[in-house]
Amino acid sequence: MAALAERPVATEEAAQDQGAKDSHDALAAASANAIHLNTADGDSEPLQLQSLCMRCHETGTTTMLLVSIPHFKDLLIASFECPECGFRNSEVQFAGAYGERGTRHTLQVAAGQQALLGRQIVKSTSATVTFPELQLEIPPLTQKGVITTIEGLITEATTGLRALQEERTAADPAAGAAVEAVLQQLDACAAAERDFTIAIDDPAGCSHLEPGDPGDTVGTVTVEYYDRTPEQAEALGLSAAPGGDDDAGGG
């Protein structure tokens, strides 16, 4: 299975810019009381602070907002924007403990189901995202925590892969052709032109894939819960309790 793991710097920056745009847009939607995101406190307002831009070292603005996703948990969305150089950066942090067990969210999208691509995703740094039919995997720790949509996640993946495609193809035509084939399939997924499955596996239990409306038989999300392995618990900084259960730690 192909993996988006050790991406070149230029590729990483391109993907981060797309991820920042997605989270920045999600923050704006949350501030406007969008349907999918409700403020954790009905009276809460976005908090804005002046911050140093790490790219040009001028003063930018960091906006923070605590939001609550129904049937999930509270999240702190932080978004930075610099008016001088245009740099933007966003990150999602989880307000609370890890889940008691790991989770695996799975959704099958059929060709033509464009509306499902707008389903909201919360992906933590410990989550692995796979597209089985494409044999494509986005490993953990390759991206910061992000709140986006299925379409946004696919767009971020294609942005990362396309950034150095010319150089990749010139250096290794076979590898370039293989990546190009994956890009074409991802484009088809983003346009709802083919069937595909998306699975989000998170040992921390901090990721989420928006379910459909109650009684909706189209776009049903399957959620599986599993016990963490000792290796997964150690990677999360958790200690194994007697009997094999893990202590829920802060996330």
Secondary structure, DSSP 8 states (H G I E B T S, - for coil): -EE--S--HHHHHHHHHHHHHHHHHHHHHHHTT-SS-EESSTT---EEEEEE-TTT-SEEEEEEEEEE-TTS-EEEEEEEE-TTT--EEEEEEE-SB--SSEEEEEEEE-TT-GGGGG-EEEE-TT-EEEEGGGTEEE-TTSS--EEEEHHHHHHHHHHHHHTTHHHHHHH-HHHHHHHHHHHHHHHHHHTT-S-EEEEEEETTS--EE----TT--SS--EEEEE---HHHHHHTT--B-GGG-B---B-
